[in-house]
Amino acid sequence: MRAITFLRTLGPEELMRYHQVVSHAELVRSHLDVLVWLQGDMQQFLPHEIMIAAWGNFSTGVVQHDVISAMPGVRSLASNAVILTPLLVNLFERWANLGKMPLTINSGEEGFCLHNLHLESALGKGLQTMRSAVVHCICDARGSHDCMYVSFSTKALGDASLRGAMSVVLPYIDVALRQIQHLPHQLVTAHVGATASADTRVVQQLAEAHDLTERELQILNWVAKGKTNPEIGAILVISAFTVKNHIQRMFKKLNVTNRAQAVAKFNTLVSHA
């Protein structure tokens, strides 16, 4: 309904312009294409300085993300998943509690803080200057990877029209991002543990650096894929209680406190191994 209402507010020239802008989604082939598109013509309908796309299992905190912005240093590669994920999970939960409708948030003068951590990073500083955000998601009813999109702006929200704009442009943004390859740090190693072959060297380095056992590496791989303790137990033919004990020991070895931090550290270790 919001989408229909928004489109009805557009005059003939604006409507023609809208169709030209969203049809450009099919031409996107790279991260640079996305940046130019979102920070260019799309600004007429969805003004923002930072766009964050996040996907994964928000209930377990196993989430990947892309940061799209023209602000200096505000990039995916320069962001820290351990620090950013709690904010993304919180926004997803607020969106879900609202009835899975577009959500608008005014942050006030403090901006959006990353739990008082990494505030000196480019992304941390950038989010502190943002005064509003629009949040909307595309749920994957057939899989396990919901996709959330958050547009951050330095301006306070003026009216509800931005929620309508997010409703109509989101499917096109989603299509555009699905056409480009993952960045290197977003690729999770698919063969960890006893079934590893080409990745044996990486597994050995991880095990030696953090004293992780082969079983712990297997469990960490399944945690990264969003599996619960009972599911991991069924896969490895061990009890959920045993899985929990392995995870607790793994947390201590990796110096983390939750699953999201463990996965983020695992991804970082793999990408730098």
Secondary structure, DSSP 8 states (H G I E B T S, - for coil): -HHHHHHHTS-HHHHHHHHHHHHGGGG--SHHHHHHHHHTGGGGTS--SEEEEEEEETTTTEEEEEEEESSTT--STTS-HHHHHHHHHHHHHHHHHTTSS-EEEE-GGG---STTSSTTSHHHHHHHT--EEEEEEE--SSSS-EEEEEEEESS---STHHHHHHHHHHHHHHHHHHTS---GGG---S--STT-STTHHHHHHHHHHHT--HHHHHHHHHHHTT--HHHHHHHHTS-HHHHHHHHHHHHHHHT-SSHHHHHHHHHHHHHH-
